[in-house]
Amino acid sequence: MKKDTNFNLIISASKKNLKKVRELITKEMKVNGFSTNKIISAIITITEHLENIIKYGYKNSKGKIYIKLDLNYPVAKIIVSDKGKKFNILKAKTEDLKERIKNGIGGKMGIKIIFNFCDDLEYKRIKGYNNNIFIFNEKK
Amino acid sequence: MFELKSYEKNGFIIVELSGELDSSSVPEFLSKLKKIWECKAKKIILDMKNMEFISSSGWSAIIEECKKLRAASGDMKIACLNKKMKRIFDVVGINVLIKYYESIEDATKD
């Protein structure tokens, strides 16, 4: 029997839904043969991105987040769309956080973590939506 | 699911965290940790061996709690992170603030 390789999930922009997304990614990537290493990279990346959308994109107010999984081993594409504030992650600056951390100040880590854990990233703004495509490749 | 348990060892409070720490579980983490360091000793070791996942919100909470503890003449150390979480710990630069140990034994000796 042919395995399903495409999955869609729509969630409201709420911290309560982060676990649900991680569970979907873990289950379906596993079924499609991805390694634990890649699965963990994916859940780390997507959690950071969703936390950013909820906090900054929708500013903790109501909104929808659309998640699409396109799993064709060895490449997993996770497409996350939102209608929050326009934000091109590829133009975001990653700063050296050491001074900040030394002073006991948290924050600003999400984008640095995303760039470190996903293998490739594309951004498109279409019809008022931020569309981020996170790519995880077992060969990388 | 996120859980927190604690016990004393060699003058330290060992705080065993398990499960996942993200922005949805940070409030629970902060309230439980605060109760521990307000009523017990202020030298804390976070035992992460059963921690599957920590997002940047979780790390931020840990960093800010460490600052508060030190301001109250306490300290915080971290032990037993899994490989991926250790990578975040190093990449982000949390090691400039909080010392890391491979085992609870090592952390209590230093």
gemmi code that builds the backbone of each chain (N, CA, C; Angstrom):
import gemmi

chains = {
    "A": [
        ("MET", (0.830, -1.202, 0.000), (0.000, 0.000, 0.000), (0.868, 1.256, 0.000)),
        ("LYS", (0.506, 2.231, -0.826), (1.296, 3.454, -0.923), (1.107, 4.305, 0.344)),
        ("LYS", (2.246, 4.797, 0.863), (2.173, 5.625, 2.070), (1.687, 7.021, 1.742)),
        ("ASP", (0.958, 7.638, 2.673), (0.599, 9.044, 2.497), (1.844, 9.886, 2.697)),
        ("THR", (2.027, 10.864, 1.819), (3.214, 11.708, 1.962), (2.849, 13.183, 2.148)),
        ("ASN", (1.556, 13.495, 2.042), (1.112, 14.882, 2.216), (0.103, 14.983, 3.351)),
        ("PHE", (0.325, 15.959, 4.198), (-0.554, 16.139, 5.352), (-0.813, 17.621, 5.560)),
        ("ASN", (-2.025, 17.945, 5.949), (-2.383, 19.341, 6.211), (-2.969, 19.465, 7.610)),
        ("LEU", (-2.604, 20.537, 8.266), (-3.141, 20.797, 9.592), (-3.361, 22.307, 9.721)),
        ("ILE", (-4.540, 22.670, 10.201), (-4.810, 24.089, 10.460), (-5.014, 24.236, 11.964)),
        ("ILE", (-4.253, 25.153, 12.554), (-4.395, 25.366, 14.008), (-4.673, 26.837, 14.281)),
        ("SER", (-5.271, 27.106, 15.422), (-5.370, 28.512, 15.825), (-4.028, 28.881, 16.461)),
        ("ALA", (-3.668, 30.156, 16.343), (-2.358, 30.608, 16.829), (-2.354, 30.629, 18.348)),
        ("SER", (-2.103, 29.472, 18.933), (-2.105, 29.355, 20.392), (-0.980, 28.420, 20.828)),
        ("LYS", (-0.339, 28.785, 21.937), (0.748, 27.969, 22.493), (0.271, 26.547, 22.787)),
        ("LYS", (-1.021, 26.426, 23.082), (-1.574, 25.113, 23.446), (-1.465, 24.118, 22.293)),
        ("ASN", (-1.333, 24.629, 21.069), (-1.315, 23.741, 19.902), (0.085, 23.305, 19.461)),
        ("LEU", (1.112, 23.789, 20.139), (2.484, 23.456, 19.718), (2.724, 21.944, 19.773)),
        ("LYS", (2.244, 21.332, 20.823), (2.466, 19.893, 21.008), (1.798, 19.084, 19.896)),
        ("LYS", (0.587, 19.511, 19.526), (-0.163, 18.822, 18.475), (0.647, 18.805, 17.168)),
        ("VAL", (1.285, 19.924, 16.869), (2.083, 20.024, 15.637), (3.314, 19.112, 15.735)),
        ("ARG", (3.964, 19.156, 16.891), (5.150, 18.298, 17.067), (4.773, 16.829, 16.924)),
        ("GLU", (3.607, 16.458, 17.461), (3.173, 15.055, 17.383), (2.914, 14.637, 15.936)),
        ("LEU", (2.293, 15.524, 15.156), (2.029, 15.198, 13.746), (3.342, 15.013, 12.980)),
        ("ILE", (4.265, 15.960, 13.171), (5.551, 15.880, 12.457), (6.288, 14.599, 12.840)),
        ("THR", (6.339, 14.317, 14.131), (7.060, 13.122, 14.605), (6.462, 11.849, 14.001)),
        ("LYS", (5.141, 11.731, 14.083), (4.474, 10.513, 13.620), (4.670, 10.322, 12.113)),
        ("GLU", (4.388, 11.350, 11.331), (4.398, 11.167, 9.880), (5.816, 11.084, 9.305)),
        ("MET", (6.758, 11.813, 9.891), (8.139, 11.679, 9.397), (8.676, 10.280, 9.707)),
        ("LYS", (8.312, 9.752, 10.860), (8.737, 8.406, 11.255), (8.181, 7.373, 10.267)),
        ("VAL", (6.897, 7.459, 9.996), (6.247, 6.527, 9.069), (6.909, 6.604, 7.686)),
        ("ASN", (7.363, 7.786, 7.314), (7.972, 7.962, 5.994), (9.488, 7.730, 5.990)),
        ("GLY", (10.008, 7.142, 7.050), (11.390, 6.662, 7.066), (12.454, 7.665, 7.484)),
        ("PHE", (12.067, 8.805, 7.990), (13.075, 9.786, 8.396), (13.705, 9.396, 9.732)),
        ("SER", (14.971, 9.793, 9.907), (15.711, 9.433, 11.120), (15.246, 10.288, 12.304)),
        ("THR", (15.494, 9.779, 13.503), (15.159, 10.533, 14.722), (15.883, 11.873, 14.710)),
        ("ASN", (17.120, 11.856, 14.230), (17.913, 13.083, 14.153), (17.201, 14.169, 13.335)),
        ("LYS", (16.700, 13.800, 12.150), (16.007, 14.785, 11.289), (14.661, 15.187, 11.891)),
        ("ILE", (13.994, 14.218, 12.509), (12.685, 14.521, 13.106), (12.857, 15.553, 14.217)),
        ("ILE", (13.882, 15.355, 15.045), (14.104, 16.314, 16.145), (14.469, 17.692, 15.582)),
        ("SER", (15.302, 17.709, 14.527), (15.636, 19.001, 13.898), (14.359, 19.695, 13.422)),
        ("ALA", (13.456, 18.913, 12.846), (12.205, 19.493, 12.330), (11.334, 20.030, 13.462)),
        ("ILE", (11.196, 19.275, 14.541), (10.304, 19.769, 15.608), (10.915, 20.971, 16.334)),
        ("ILE", (12.237, 21.000, 16.433), (12.886, 22.181, 17.039), (12.606, 23.406, 16.170)),
        ("THR", (12.865, 23.270, 14.860), (12.695, 24.395, 13.921), (11.257, 24.897, 13.896)),
        ("ILE", (10.324, 23.967, 13.728), (8.922, 24.380, 13.557), (8.359, 24.972, 14.860)),
        ("THR", (8.754, 24.417, 15.999), (8.294, 25.010, 17.271), (8.772, 26.453, 17.386)),
        ("GLU", (10.049, 26.694, 17.048), (10.570, 28.072, 17.126), (9.775, 28.996, 16.206)),
        ("HIS", (9.528, 28.510, 14.993), (8.803, 29.345, 14.027), (7.376, 29.636, 14.515)),
        ("LEU", (6.705, 28.622, 15.027), (5.329, 28.823, 15.505), (5.290, 29.767, 16.714)),
        ("GLU", (6.263, 29.611, 17.604), (6.302, 30.522, 18.765), (6.470, 31.965, 18.291)),
        ("ASN", (7.291, 32.161, 17.251), (7.478, 33.517, 16.703), (6.195, 34.055, 16.068)),
        ("ILE", (5.499, 33.197, 15.309), (4.243, 33.643, 14.676), (3.237, 34.066, 15.758)),
        ("ILE", (3.107, 33.215, 16.795), (2.117, 33.493, 17.850), (2.462, 34.796, 18.588)),
        ("LYS", (3.752, 34.948, 18.931), (4.160, 36.100, 19.742), (4.281, 37.396, 18.933)),
        ("TYR", (4.919, 37.297, 17.764), (5.194, 38.526, 17.003), (4.264, 38.710, 15.797)),
        ("GLY", (3.962, 37.613, 15.101), (3.134, 37.715, 13.897), (1.706, 38.105, 14.244)),
        ("TYR", (1.119, 37.368, 15.172), (-0.260, 37.631, 15.586), (-0.334, 38.386, 16.917)),
        ("LYS", (0.827, 38.654, 17.512), (0.910, 39.380, 18.794), (-0.045, 38.807, 19.839)),
        ("ASN", (-0.016, 37.490, 19.973), (-0.838, 36.769, 20.949), (-2.345, 36.994, 20.785)),
        ("SER", (-2.767, 37.464, 19.581), (-4.214, 37.584, 19.346), (-4.637, 36.449, 18.402)),
        ("LYS", (-5.925, 36.435, 18.013), (-6.435, 35.313, 17.224), (-5.858, 35.281, 15.817)),
        ("GLY", (-5.700, 34.104, 15.280), (-5.230, 33.946, 13.906), (-5.085, 32.472, 13.599)),
        ("LYS", (-4.970, 32.175, 12.325), (-4.822, 30.770, 11.934), (-3.403, 30.527, 11.415)),
        ("ILE", (-2.942, 29.317, 11.609), (-1.653, 28.900, 11.052), (-1.906, 27.618, 10.244)),
        ("TYR", (-1.411, 27.615, 9.024), (-1.628, 26.488, 8.104), (-0.307, 25.724, 7.972)),
        ("ILE", (-0.368, 24.441, 8.223), (0.852, 23.628, 8.169), (0.666, 22.511, 7.152)),
        ("LYS", (1.620, 22.415, 6.250), (1.545, 21.357, 5.237), (2.842, 20.553, 5.272)),
        ("LEU", (2.718, 19.246, 5.337), (3.896, 18.380, 5.307), (3.965, 17.700, 3.947)),
        ("ASP", (5.099, 17.808, 3.317), (5.318, 17.164, 2.022), (6.552, 16.271, 2.208)),
        ("LEU", (6.293, 14.984, 2.415), (7.375, 14.091, 2.839), (7.763, 13.120, 1.732)),
        ("ASN", (8.850, 13.402, 1.074), (9.351, 12.500, 0.039), (10.785, 12.152, 0.384)),
        ("TYR", (10.948, 11.041, 1.120), (12.274, 10.664, 1.596), (13.299, 10.685, 0.458)),
        ("PRO", (14.452, 11.314, 0.594), (15.079, 11.825, 1.820), (14.779, 13.290, 2.139)),
        ("VAL", (13.805, 13.888, 1.430), (13.547, 15.317, 1.671), (12.166, 15.529, 2.300)),
        ("ALA", (12.149, 16.265, 3.393), (10.877, 16.645, 4.029), (10.726, 18.149, 3.904)),
        ("LYS", (9.574, 18.565, 3.322), (9.286, 19.994, 3.250), (8.128, 20.275, 4.199)),
        ("ILE", (8.314, 21.263, 5.050), (7.216, 21.666, 5.941), (6.897, 23.120, 5.630)),
        ("ILE", (5.680, 23.321, 5.126), (5.277, 24.665, 4.700), (4.351, 25.251, 5.761)),
        ("VAL", (4.746, 26.392, 6.281), (3.956, 27.037, 7.331), (3.494, 28.395, 6.817)),
        ("SER", (2.176, 28.611, 6.824), (1.621, 29.877, 6.332), (0.828, 30.571, 7.428)),
        ("ASP", (0.939, 31.891, 7.420), (0.180, 32.667, 8.416), (-0.163, 34.025, 7.825)),
        ("LYS", (-1.196, 34.642, 8.414), (-1.617, 35.949, 7.918), (-1.245, 37.057, 8.907)),
        ("GLY", (-0.228, 36.774, 9.721), (0.223, 37.775, 10.688), (1.078, 38.833, 10.011)),
        ("LYS", (1.751, 39.614, 10.831), (2.606, 40.702, 10.343), (3.623, 40.171, 9.311)),
        ("LYS", (3.820, 40.948, 8.243), (4.755, 40.526, 7.195), (6.159, 40.375, 7.790)),
        ("PHE", (6.765, 39.236, 7.532), (8.110, 39.025, 8.069), (8.888, 38.063, 7.179)),
        ("ASN", (9.935, 38.603, 6.556), (10.797, 37.760, 5.729), (11.969, 37.277, 6.571)),
        ("ILE", (11.895, 36.038, 6.969), (12.908, 35.459, 7.867), (14.311, 35.471, 7.229)),
        ("LEU", (14.339, 35.412, 5.900), (15.640, 35.367, 5.224), (16.391, 36.699, 5.346)),
        ("LYS", (15.650, 37.754, 5.657), (16.296, 39.065, 5.835), (16.550, 39.400, 7.303)),
        ("ALA", (16.185, 38.468, 8.168), (16.359, 38.724, 9.612), (17.830, 38.620, 9.988)),
        ("LYS", (18.237, 39.486, 10.898), (19.634, 39.456, 11.355), (19.755, 38.513, 12.539)),
        ("THR", (20.806, 37.710, 12.537), (21.060, 36.894, 13.731), (22.218, 37.548, 14.475)),
        ("GLU", (21.944, 37.962, 15.678), (23.001, 38.649, 16.415), (23.732, 37.715, 17.372)),
        ("ASP", (24.907, 38.173, 17.796), (25.651, 37.429, 18.796), (24.954, 37.670, 20.138)),
        ("LEU", (24.476, 36.605, 20.741), (23.644, 36.750, 21.934), (24.431, 36.649, 23.237)),
        ("LYS", (25.752, 36.418, 23.115), (26.532, 36.122, 24.322), (26.468, 37.226, 25.371)),
        ("GLU", (26.586, 38.479, 24.924), (26.567, 39.599, 25.869), (25.225, 39.667, 26.599)),
        ("ARG", (24.168, 39.504, 25.801), (22.809, 39.507, 26.330), (22.620, 38.390, 27.374)),
        ("ILE", (23.075, 37.192, 27.028), (22.921, 36.042, 27.918), (23.761, 36.219, 29.183)),
        ("LYS", (24.985, 36.753, 28.996), (25.866, 36.991, 30.139), (25.161, 37.870, 31.181)),
        ("ASN", (24.317, 38.786, 30.689), (23.579, 39.677, 31.591), (22.238, 39.086, 32.044)),
        ("GLY", (22.033, 37.819, 31.755), (20.828, 37.133, 32.225), (19.561, 37.519, 31.471)),
        ("ILE", (19.734, 37.977, 30.227), (18.560, 38.369, 29.433), (18.313, 37.308, 28.360)),
        ("GLY", (17.097, 36.785, 28.331), (16.746, 35.775, 27.333), (16.253, 36.425, 26.052)),
        ("GLY", (15.588, 35.626, 25.198), (14.988, 36.143, 23.964), (15.941, 36.167, 22.786)),
        ("LYS", (15.371, 36.417, 21.611), (16.085, 36.567, 20.338), (16.852, 35.318, 19.884)),
        ("MET", (16.493, 34.157, 20.407), (17.236, 32.947, 20.061), (16.596, 32.178, 18.913)),
        ("GLY", (15.292, 32.368, 18.729), (14.528, 31.536, 17.806), (15.093, 31.454, 16.400)),
        ("ILE", (15.404, 32.606, 15.812), (15.860, 32.597, 14.412), (17.230, 31.935, 14.289)),
        ("LYS", (18.080, 32.184, 15.272), (19.394, 31.535, 15.275), (19.236, 30.004, 15.309)),
        ("ILE", (18.314, 29.548, 16.128), (18.074, 28.097, 16.236), (17.518, 27.558, 14.916)),
        ("ILE", (16.578, 28.290, 14.315), (15.995, 27.847, 13.037), (17.094, 27.694, 11.987)),
        ("PHE", (17.935, 28.695, 11.838), (19.002, 28.634, 10.822), (19.981, 27.493, 11.082)),
        ("ASN", (20.117, 27.117, 12.346), (21.041, 26.040, 12.675), (20.482, 24.651, 12.471)),
        ("PHE", (19.158, 24.517, 12.524), (18.586, 23.165, 12.497), (17.882, 22.789, 11.203)),
        ("CYS", (17.510, 23.788, 10.349), (16.898, 23.337, 9.097), (17.942, 23.397, 7.988)),
        ("ASP", (17.796, 22.519, 7.003), (18.822, 22.416, 5.955), (18.650, 23.488, 4.900)),
        ("ASP", (17.452, 23.923, 4.672), (17.201, 24.970, 3.678), (15.896, 25.661, 4.039)),
        ("LEU", (15.768, 26.904, 3.587), (14.583, 27.676, 3.968), (14.220, 28.636, 2.847)),
        ("GLU", (12.939, 28.644, 2.496), (12.461, 29.589, 1.470), (11.352, 30.421, 2.073)),
        ("TYR", (11.245, 31.662, 1.590), (10.164, 32.536, 2.055), (9.452, 33.144, 0.863)),
        ("LYS", (8.126, 33.128, 0.899), (7.337, 33.785, -0.149), (6.172, 34.523, 0.513)),
        ("ARG", (5.905, 35.713, 0.037), (4.727, 36.443, 0.527), (3.685, 36.345, -0.575)),
        ("ILE", (2.590, 35.652, -0.302), (1.555, 35.463, -1.321), (0.188, 35.861, -0.762)),
        ("LYS", (-0.456, 36.799, -1.449), (-1.815, 37.248, -1.093), (-1.977, 37.534, 0.408)),
        ("GLY", (-1.032, 38.255, 0.955), (-1.122, 38.641, 2.366), (-0.682, 37.579, 3.357)),
        ("TYR", (-0.195, 36.459, 2.847), (0.276, 35.378, 3.726), (1.802, 35.291, 3.720)),
        ("ASN", (2.378, 35.067, 4.898), (3.783, 34.664, 4.989), (3.815, 33.164, 4.734)),
        ("ASN", (4.617, 32.747, 3.769), (4.766, 31.305, 3.498), (6.229, 30.932, 3.698)),
        ("ASN", (6.482, 30.120, 4.680), (7.850, 29.675, 4.945), (7.958, 28.188, 4.637)),
        ("ILE", (8.935, 27.843, 3.824), (9.139, 26.430, 3.476), (10.436, 25.967, 4.138)),
        ("PHE", (10.294, 25.061, 5.086), (11.452, 24.529, 5.806), (11.794, 23.175, 5.192)),
        ("ILE", (13.053, 23.011, 4.817), (13.455, 21.779, 4.140), (14.450, 21.005, 5.016)),
        ("PHE", (14.166, 19.722, 5.175), (15.041, 18.835, 5.946), (15.461, 17.699, 5.027)),
        ("ASN", (16.752, 17.534, 4.865), (17.253, 16.574, 3.898), (18.188, 15.583, 4.588)),
        ("GLU", (17.828, 14.306, 4.527), (18.651, 13.278, 5.181), (20.066, 13.217, 4.605)),
        ("LYS", (20.250, 13.704, 3.379), (21.581, 13.625, 2.748), (22.475, 14.796, 3.178)),
        ("LYS", (21.908, 15.731, 3.913), (22.729, 16.880, 4.349), (23.133, 16.735, 5.807)),
    ],
    "B": [
        ("MET", (4.141, 16.546, 27.694), (3.901, 16.773, 29.117), (5.190, 17.196, 29.822)),
        ("PHE", (5.063, 18.147, 30.727), (6.229, 18.639, 31.448), (6.109, 18.273, 32.922)),
        ("GLU", (7.206, 17.783, 33.523), (7.187, 17.453, 34.950), (8.447, 17.937, 35.632)),
        ("LEU", (8.333, 18.237, 36.914), (9.489, 18.720, 37.682), (9.477, 18.076, 39.071)),
        ("LYS", (10.599, 17.461, 39.431), (10.737, 16.870, 40.773), (12.065, 17.349, 41.345)),
        ("SER", (12.203, 17.346, 42.666), (13.486, 17.791, 43.215), (13.886, 16.976, 44.442)),
        ("TYR", (15.199, 16.908, 44.688), (15.727, 16.275, 45.894), (17.058, 16.941, 46.244)),
        ("GLU", (17.537, 16.699, 47.460), (18.801, 17.333, 47.881), (19.962, 16.358, 47.757)),
        ("LYS", (21.113, 16.891, 47.382), (22.324, 16.058, 47.319), (23.552, 16.960, 47.528)),
        ("ASN", (24.362, 16.639, 48.481), (25.606, 17.376, 48.763), (25.419, 18.898, 48.806)),
        ("GLY", (24.365, 19.346, 49.413), (24.132, 20.792, 49.546), (23.501, 21.449, 48.329)),
        ("PHE", (23.205, 20.651, 47.317), (22.534, 21.184, 46.117), (21.088, 20.693, 46.075)),
        ("ILE", (20.247, 21.459, 45.419), (18.914, 20.957, 45.103), (18.983, 20.477, 43.651)),
        ("ILE", (18.755, 19.199, 43.454), (18.748, 18.654, 42.099), (17.306, 18.738, 41.585)),
        ("VAL", (17.127, 19.456, 40.515), (15.780, 19.607, 39.951), (15.709, 18.761, 38.675)),
        ("GLU", (14.943, 17.690, 38.764), (14.806, 16.794, 37.602), (13.654, 17.268, 36.731)),
        ("LEU", (13.988, 17.630, 35.511), (12.952, 18.056, 34.581), (12.699, 16.925, 33.599)),
        ("SER", (11.439, 16.751, 33.214), (11.181, 15.757, 32.173), (10.076, 16.227, 31.240)),
        ("GLY", (10.145, 15.732, 30.002), (9.129, 16.080, 29.003), (9.569, 17.209, 28.103)),
        ("GLU", (8.665, 18.143, 27.886), (8.912, 19.213, 26.917), (8.693, 20.576, 27.571)),
        ("LEU", (9.637, 21.476, 27.335), (9.507, 22.831, 27.888), (9.428, 23.822, 26.725)),
        ("ASP", (8.226, 24.321, 26.488), (8.046, 25.355, 25.463), (7.206, 26.480, 26.063)),
        ("SER", (6.758, 27.423, 25.234), (6.056, 28.576, 25.810), (4.777, 28.186, 26.547)),
        ("SER", (4.217, 27.008, 26.234), (2.994, 26.613, 26.946), (3.308, 26.065, 28.344)),
        ("SER", (4.502, 25.508, 28.547), (4.825, 24.945, 29.871), (5.730, 25.848, 30.716)),
        ("VAL", (6.228, 26.960, 30.136), (7.103, 27.865, 30.890), (6.451, 28.395, 32.181)),
        ("PRO", (5.180, 28.827, 32.172), (4.599, 29.327, 33.425), (4.636, 28.289, 34.559)),
        ("GLU", (4.355, 27.026, 34.210), (4.393, 25.951, 35.216), (5.830, 25.753, 35.731)),
        ("PHE", (6.789, 25.759, 34.805), (8.202, 25.616, 35.182), (8.603, 26.725, 36.157)),
        ("LEU", (8.260, 27.968, 35.817), (8.668, 29.107, 36.646), (8.033, 29.054, 38.030)),
        ("SER", (6.760, 28.709, 38.074), (6.118, 28.716, 39.398), (6.675, 27.583, 40.277)),
        ("LYS", (6.927, 26.410, 39.689), (7.464, 25.296, 40.493), (8.909, 25.565, 40.926)),
        ("LEU", (9.697, 26.119, 40.016), (11.101, 26.384, 40.356), (11.195, 27.461, 41.443)),
        ("LYS", (10.346, 28.471, 41.330), (10.351, 29.557, 42.310), (10.050, 29.016, 43.711)),
        ("LYS", (9.068, 28.103, 43.783), (8.724, 27.513, 45.084), (9.933, 26.791, 45.678)),
        ("ILE", (10.692, 26.101, 44.826), (11.856, 25.352, 45.309), (12.907, 26.304, 45.860)),
        ("TRP", (13.266, 27.322, 45.066), (14.376, 28.142, 45.553), (13.972, 29.191, 46.569)),
        ("GLU", (12.677, 29.369, 46.769), (12.250, 30.273, 47.840), (12.240, 29.573, 49.190)),
        ("CYS", (11.967, 28.236, 49.186), (11.928, 27.568, 50.492), (13.149, 26.719, 50.786)),
        ("LYS", (13.953, 26.414, 49.774), (15.096, 25.542, 50.041), (16.394, 26.272, 49.721)),
        ("ALA", (17.482, 25.509, 49.652), (18.785, 26.101, 49.326), (18.744, 26.707, 47.919)),
        ("LYS", (19.631, 27.647, 47.673), (19.576, 28.356, 46.397), (20.593, 27.852, 45.382)),
        ("LYS", (21.254, 26.752, 45.711), (22.178, 26.166, 44.734), (21.433, 25.060, 44.001)),
        ("ILE", (21.168, 25.323, 42.727), (20.317, 24.415, 41.965), (21.067, 23.775, 40.799)),
        ("ILE", (20.842, 22.486, 40.621), (21.353, 21.814, 39.415), (20.138, 21.298, 38.643)),
        ("LEU", (20.013, 21.728, 37.397), (18.906, 21.236, 36.565), (19.361, 19.939, 35.901)),
        ("ASP", (18.705, 18.848, 36.255), (19.024, 17.544, 35.672), (18.113, 17.345, 34.446)),
        ("MET", (18.732, 17.363, 33.270), (17.960, 17.343, 32.025), (17.891, 15.965, 31.375)),
        ("LYS", (18.297, 14.911, 32.094), (18.408, 13.617, 31.393), (17.070, 13.108, 30.818)),
        ("ASN", (15.975, 13.517, 31.403), (14.668, 13.077, 30.873), (13.949, 14.175, 30.092)),
        ("MET", (14.703, 15.194, 29.735), (14.106, 16.321, 29.011), (14.225, 16.041, 27.516)),
        ("GLU", (13.087, 15.983, 26.845), (13.122, 15.660, 25.415), (13.338, 16.899, 24.564)),
        ("PHE", (12.810, 18.017, 25.033), (12.746, 19.172, 24.156), (12.663, 20.469, 24.960)),
        ("ILE", (13.477, 21.464, 24.567), (13.393, 22.789, 25.205), (13.404, 23.823, 24.080)),
        ("SER", (12.375, 24.639, 24.011), (12.367, 25.679, 22.969), (13.064, 26.922, 23.507)),
        ("SER", (13.232, 27.935, 22.645), (13.928, 29.151, 23.080), (13.180, 29.852, 24.220)),
        ("SER", (11.863, 29.689, 24.280), (11.111, 30.274, 25.408), (11.539, 29.603, 26.714)),
        ("GLY", (11.738, 28.299, 26.645), (12.203, 27.558, 27.826), (13.601, 27.995, 28.226)),
        ("TRP", (14.482, 28.123, 27.226), (15.862, 28.558, 27.519), (15.873, 29.967, 28.109)),
        ("SER", (15.020, 30.843, 27.568), (14.967, 32.214, 28.088), (14.563, 32.222, 29.559)),
        ("ALA", (13.577, 31.368, 29.885), (13.129, 31.290, 31.279), (14.262, 30.789, 32.178)),
        ("ILE", (15.017, 29.809, 31.694), (16.136, 29.264, 32.485), (17.195, 30.354, 32.717)),
        ("ILE", (17.518, 31.092, 31.659), (18.521, 32.167, 31.758), (18.085, 33.226, 32.778)),
        ("GLU", (16.835, 33.624, 32.689), (16.355, 34.684, 33.582), (16.253, 34.208, 35.036)),
        ("GLU", (15.903, 32.931, 35.239), (15.879, 32.378, 36.594), (17.288, 32.302, 37.172)),
        ("CYS", (18.255, 31.969, 36.327), (19.645, 31.891, 36.779), (20.095, 33.264, 37.282)),
        ("LYS", (19.715, 34.296, 36.543), (20.093, 35.654, 36.956), (19.485, 35.985, 38.329)),
        ("LYS", (18.213, 35.645, 38.510), (17.538, 35.934, 39.787), (18.190, 35.160, 40.937)),
        ("LEU", (18.516, 33.888, 40.667), (19.152, 33.057, 41.692), (20.485, 33.643, 42.128)),
        ("ARG", (21.275, 34.076, 41.143), (22.596, 34.624, 41.473), (22.471, 35.943, 42.224)),
        ("ALA", (21.458, 36.704, 41.875), (21.229, 37.969, 42.592), (20.853, 37.689, 44.054)),
        ("ALA", (20.323, 36.484, 44.302), (19.946, 36.096, 45.669), (21.038, 35.209, 46.286)),
        ("SER", (22.265, 35.379, 45.803), (23.436, 34.611, 46.272), (23.323, 33.109, 46.039)),
        ("GLY", (22.569, 32.723, 45.054), (22.469, 31.311, 44.711), (23.243, 31.007, 43.438)),
        ("ASP", (22.988, 29.837, 42.883), (23.650, 29.488, 41.620), (22.806, 28.444, 40.882)),
        ("MET", (23.080, 28.333, 39.589), (22.397, 27.328, 38.783), (23.407, 26.651, 37.860)),
        ("LYS", (23.310, 25.326, 37.800), (24.134, 24.552, 36.869), (23.189, 23.666, 36.066)),
        ("ILE", (23.695, 23.183, 34.935), (22.875, 22.283, 34.107), (23.659, 21.000, 33.854)),
        ("ALA", (22.958, 19.869, 33.897), (23.618, 18.585, 33.626), (22.756, 17.707, 32.725)),
        ("CYS", (23.465, 16.833, 31.990), (22.844, 15.713, 31.262), (21.882, 16.115, 30.136)),
        ("LEU", (22.262, 17.066, 29.324), (21.417, 17.419, 28.172), (21.567, 16.370, 27.089)),
        ("ASN", (20.493, 16.118, 26.315), (20.676, 15.242, 25.158), (21.443, 16.016, 24.079)),
        ("LYS", (21.871, 15.283, 23.048), (22.768, 15.843, 22.028), (22.229, 17.128, 21.371)),
        ("LYS", (20.950, 17.082, 20.987), (20.357, 18.230, 20.272), (20.217, 19.444, 21.190)),
        ("MET", (19.797, 19.177, 22.426), (19.615, 20.290, 23.360), (20.975, 20.890, 23.732)),
        ("LYS", (21.997, 20.028, 23.779), (23.349, 20.525, 24.069), (23.820, 21.405, 22.911)),
        ("ARG", (23.438, 21.010, 21.687), (23.816, 21.818, 20.524), (23.193, 23.218, 20.616)),
        ("ILE", (21.921, 23.281, 21.015), (21.278, 24.595, 21.176), (21.990, 25.387, 22.272)),
        ("PHE", (22.271, 24.713, 23.371), (22.958, 25.337, 24.517), (24.263, 26.003, 24.049)),
        ("ASP", (25.018, 25.307, 23.204), (26.301, 25.843, 22.715), (26.117, 26.885, 21.613)),
        ("VAL", (25.257, 26.588, 20.642), (25.057, 27.484, 19.491), (24.569, 28.864, 19.944)),
        ("VAL", (23.610, 28.859, 20.846), (23.030, 30.119, 21.308), (23.996, 30.848, 22.243)),
        ("GLY", (24.804, 30.098, 22.957), (25.804, 30.714, 23.834), (25.396, 30.752, 25.300)),
        ("ILE", (24.538, 29.812, 25.702), (24.089, 29.785, 27.095), (25.258, 29.399, 28.015)),
        ("ASN", (26.248, 28.735, 27.410), (27.428, 28.327, 28.192), (28.231, 29.508, 28.759)),
        ("VAL", (27.970, 30.729, 28.281), (28.689, 31.880, 28.869), (28.101, 32.237, 30.244)),
        ("LEU", (26.887, 31.771, 30.501), (26.232, 32.106, 31.779), (26.152, 30.922, 32.724)),
        ("ILE", (25.800, 29.756, 32.154), (25.526, 28.590, 33.012), (26.510, 27.469, 32.688)),
        ("LYS", (27.116, 26.922, 33.750), (28.076, 25.833, 33.543), (27.346, 24.523, 33.255)),
        ("TYR", (27.941, 23.747, 32.335), (27.340, 22.476, 31.955), (28.207, 21.295, 32.417)),
        ("TYR", (27.560, 20.225, 32.858), (28.256, 19.016, 33.311), (27.624, 17.785, 32.669)),
        ("GLU", (28.468, 16.803, 32.420), (27.976, 15.564, 31.790), (27.171, 14.710, 32.768)),
        ("SER", (27.434, 14.890, 34.070), (26.684, 14.089, 35.052), (26.382, 14.918, 36.298)),
        ("ILE", (25.419, 14.461, 37.070), (25.059, 15.127, 38.333), (26.243, 15.021, 39.303)),
        ("GLU", (26.914, 13.865, 39.243), (28.100, 13.636, 40.087), (29.123, 14.762, 39.866)),
        ("ASP", (29.435, 15.007, 38.585), (30.420, 16.058, 38.254), (29.939, 17.427, 38.731)),
        ("ALA", (28.654, 17.688, 38.548), (28.112, 18.999, 38.911), (28.171, 19.241, 40.420)),
        ("THR", (27.957, 18.190, 41.208), (27.969, 18.372, 42.667), (29.397, 18.476, 43.213)),
        ("LYS", (30.369, 17.959, 42.447), (31.768, 18.008, 42.903), (32.402, 19.373, 42.682)),
        ("ASP", (31.937, 20.090, 41.639), (32.582, 21.352, 41.258), (32.102, 22.512, 42.145)),
    ],
}
model = gemmi.Model(1)
for chain_id, residues in chains.items():
    chain = gemmi.Chain(chain_id)
    for i, (resn, *xyz) in enumerate(residues, 1):
        res = gemmi.Residue()
        res.name, res.seqid = resn, gemmi.SeqId(i, " ")
        for name, pos in zip(("N", "CA", "C"), xyz):
            atom = gemmi.Atom()
            atom.name, atom.element = name, gemmi.Element(name[0])
            atom.pos, atom.b_iso = gemmi.Position(*pos), 0.0
            res.add_atom(atom)
        chain.add_residue(res)
    model.add_chain(chain)
structure = gemmi.Structure()
structure.add_model(model)
structure.setup_entities()
